[in-house]
Amino acid sequence: MDDTITTIYCLCDDFLKAINRRDDPQVRLTTAEVMTVPLVAATFFGGNVEKTRLFLHEYGYMKKMISKSHLNRRIHAIEPALWRVLFELLARAFKERNDPEFQTYAVDSLPVPVCDNIRIRRCRIYPLEEGHDDDDDGTPKKKSFRGYIASKRRYFYGLRVHLVVTGAGEPVEFSLEAGSEADVAVFKDLDLDLPEGSIICADKAYTDYDYEDLLEEANLHLKVQRKKNSKRPMPAWEEFLGKPIRQYIETVFSRLTNLFSKKIHAVTPRGFELKIVWFLLAFSIKCL
C-alpha cells in the first residue's frame, strides 16, 4: 500500500509540475495531495473519501490534513479537464508500449447502476427522463438512463462506461453516457486516437458497415463479431483470433468493478461521474 500511495502522489505531483500548475503558498494541502486523496480512495477504500482522509492523516501520509467539508470543496474545485488530461497521459504511455506488431485493441461498455431498479422513481441524481436539444434541428429529445444488460437479461438505471483497452487490458479511451445510449452510437463519437493500422475488436452491438468502411479509410480496422444473418460474414480464422481479445475486456471490467463499493455513493450527477473517473484512473495507475 505504501508504494502505491507514493506512486499516486508522485504521479499527480509530476503531472501538475509538467503543466506548470502552481499552488498558493498558504494552502495546507497542495493540489497534488488533494488529487491523491480520491485516487487512494478509489484504489483501496471503494471510493470513500472520508475514510481515506482519516487514514492518510492518522498514518502520517498527510500530517496537515484539512476538514471534510474543506477537502470536498478543494476536490470539486479541480477542473474536470484535469482528470481527463491525466487519463490521456497514462493512455499515451499504454499505447506506446502496446505490441507494435499487432496493435490490437478492444472496445465494450460497462453498465454502472446509480440505484436499484425498485428505487428508480426516488432517484435524485438522474431524473427518469432528461431533455436535451438535438444538434440538427433543435427539437427536444429525451435521454433515458434506463438501459438493458443483454448478458444478464435485465434492466439497470444509470450510466454506461464505454471503454477502449489495449490487447494487454490497459485503458486508453473512455466515455460516460446514459444507460440507454447504443454502443455503436457512442463508439462513433470517440476520438479513436490510435496508431495507424490498429485492429479494434468488438462484439455484435458495434455492427455498422458504413462506419467500418470509414475507419478503413483512416487505416483503422474494426473487427466486429458477426450475427448469423450478417451481409459481411467474418472468416473463421478472424473469428477464432478475435474471440480471446473480446473476452479479455470482460476481465478488465471484472478487475475494474472489484474497485467499486457495493453502491457508489453520490448526491449529484457530477459527483457520481467523478467517482467513476477516479476508479478508471486508479485502475490505470495499477496497470503501470
Disulfide bonds with the S-S distance in Angstrom:
none
